[in-house]
Amino acid sequence: MFFFPTLSHFTLGNGWTGSLGTRRYAVDPPAEGMLHTVVWEGPNCRELSEPIAQGDFPLGEEGLAALRQWLDGQRP
């Protein structure tokens, strides 16, 4: 399962990056109440890779739950 922090981490304006196997993901710091998330295949960094999937989720508990579920569907 993809791991990422609790809602308070994002409400403080932080982003997050992580991986599961060769699958990488980044959650950008919140902008306009949304969490923009990008998934790509490693081993390269985000800037040198083509996105596999991108999504936007509302900043809140429901949005975070939807983001977790969406990320789980992006597993290799």
C-alpha positions as CSV (number, residue, x, y, z in Angstrom):
1,M,0.0,0.0,0.0
2,F,1.2,3.5,-0.8
3,F,2.0,5.5,2.4
4,F,1.5,9.2,3.0
5,P,1.0,11.4,6.0
6,T,-2.1,12.6,7.7
7,L,-4.2,15.6,6.7
8,S,-2.4,18.0,9.0
9,H,0.8,17.5,7.0
10,F,-0.9,18.9,3.9
11,T,-2.9,21.6,5.7
12,L,0.4,23.1,6.8
13,G,1.3,23.6,3.1
14,N,3.6,20.5,2.6
15,G,3.8,18.2,-0.3
16,W,4.9,14.5,-0.3
17,T,6.7,12.0,-2.5
18,G,6.8,8.3,-2.1
19,S,7.1,5.0,-4.0
20,L,5.9,1.4,-4.0
21,G,8.2,-0.9,-5.9
22,T,9.1,1.0,-9.1
23,R,6.0,3.2,-9.1
24,R,6.6,6.7,-7.8
25,Y,4.2,9.4,-6.8
26,A,4.2,13.0,-5.7
27,V,1.5,15.0,-3.9
28,D,2.1,18.7,-4.5
29,P,1.6,21.2,-1.7
30,P,-2.1,22.3,-1.7
31,A,-3.1,25.0,-4.1
32,E,-6.6,26.5,-4.1
33,G,-7.8,23.8,-1.7
34,M,-6.7,20.9,-4.0
35,L,-4.0,18.2,-3.8
36,H,-2.5,17.6,-7.2
37,T,-1.0,14.1,-7.5
38,V,1.3,12.6,-10.2
39,V,2.2,9.0,-10.6
40,W,5.1,7.8,-12.8
41,E,7.3,4.7,-13.3
42,G,10.8,4.8,-11.9
43,P,13.8,4.8,-11.7
44,N,14.0,8.4,-12.8
45,C,12.8,11.5,-11.0
46,R,9.4,13.2,-11.8
47,E,11.0,15.8,-14.0
48,L,12.6,13.2,-16.2
49,S,9.6,10.8,-16.5
50,E,6.3,10.8,-18.3
51,P,3.3,10.8,-15.9
52,I,1.3,7.6,-15.9
53,A,-1.7,9.2,-14.1
54,Q,-2.6,12.6,-12.6
55,G,-5.4,13.6,-10.3
56,D,-6.7,16.4,-8.2
57,F,-8.4,15.8,-4.8
58,P,-10.0,18.3,-2.4
59,L,-8.0,19.1,0.7
60,G,-10.0,17.4,3.5
61,E,-10.5,14.0,5.0
62,E,-12.8,12.9,2.2
63,G,-10.4,14.1,-0.4
64,L,-7.5,12.3,1.3
65,A,-9.5,9.1,1.5
66,A,-10.3,9.4,-2.2
67,L,-6.6,10.1,-2.9
68,R,-5.6,7.0,-1.0
69,Q,-8.1,4.9,-2.9
70,W,-7.0,6.3,-6.3
71,L,-3.3,5.7,-5.5
72,D,-4.1,2.1,-4.5
73,G,-5.6,1.7,-8.0
74,Q,-2.3,2.9,-9.5
75,R,-0.2,0.0,-8.0
76,P,2.1,-1.9,-10.4
